[in-house]
């Protein structure tokens, strides 16, 4: 959920990292966060999720359903959505950071791209992809789904159709060694930063 009244005139940008479960989005974001550590231009957003935080999952802010609904109703999220029975939210403070010139990077649902475009005037999209057989194996490693469910999930994936209003976009194949996918992702973020200068 988002609101046009959130929309700000910004000197920064919002980078939406999207792609199927198992594509390695959080891994690439983590590598980029370490790479750009100490560079104020970049901010890597921490999502609020109604899921227990565990060491083997992404670093997120754990929030219960009641607090999620309270924050959503109070308009405390810049973006919020539901997926796989969970609530996801990005704090409203990110709007200020983009307005002040930062590049905010966040993992969001692909169906939230139009909402993100309505909130952040300068939207870039990094679409992380992986070959389907590899994607199935990565989903299975998480231990949350059996092979049949993993294959069904992968087969549901459709090509990403981005609106023309997206500022910058990149298709990043993360099927190979993570160093290669990370190099492509870092190059995209650096290109976004360079185009703001």
C-alpha positions, 0 to 999 in steps of 0.5 A: 500500500502507498499513497501519492501524498508521500511523493517527494521531489527528490535529488536521490533515487530508489533502487528496487531489487526484484526477482523470484525467490531464490535468485539471490537478491538479499545476497547481492544486496548484502555484498553491495552494502559491505562494498559501499559501507561508509559511503553516505550516498548509498543506503540499504533499507531494512524491511519490516517483515511479519516473520521471526528473524533467524540467522539463516534468513535475510536481516530484517526487522521482525514485527508482529501482525498487530504492529504491522497493521498499526503502522500501515494504518498510521501511514508509517510505511513508504511502501507495504505489501503482502506476499506468501502470508506475510506483511512487508514494509519499508519505513517512511523515513526512506522518503526523506533520505531519497529527497536528501539525495541518497540512493536507497536500495531495497528488495521489493515485490515485483508487483509493487513497482508501480506503487514505488514509481508513484512514491519515488520520482526517480525509480531504478529497477534491478531485476535479478534472474537465475536459470530455472533448474538452479532456482528450484535447487536454491528454493529447496535448500531453504527447506520451506517447500518440497520439490513439487511446490518449488517447481510450481513456484518457478513455473509461475514466474513471468517475464518482467514488464517494466513501465516506461517511467522507470529511470534506469533498469538492468537484467542481472543474471545471477546463475553463475558464481556470486562474484559475477552477479555481484560485479554486475549489481555493483556496476549498476548501482555505480551507474545510477550514482553517476547519473545523479551527479 
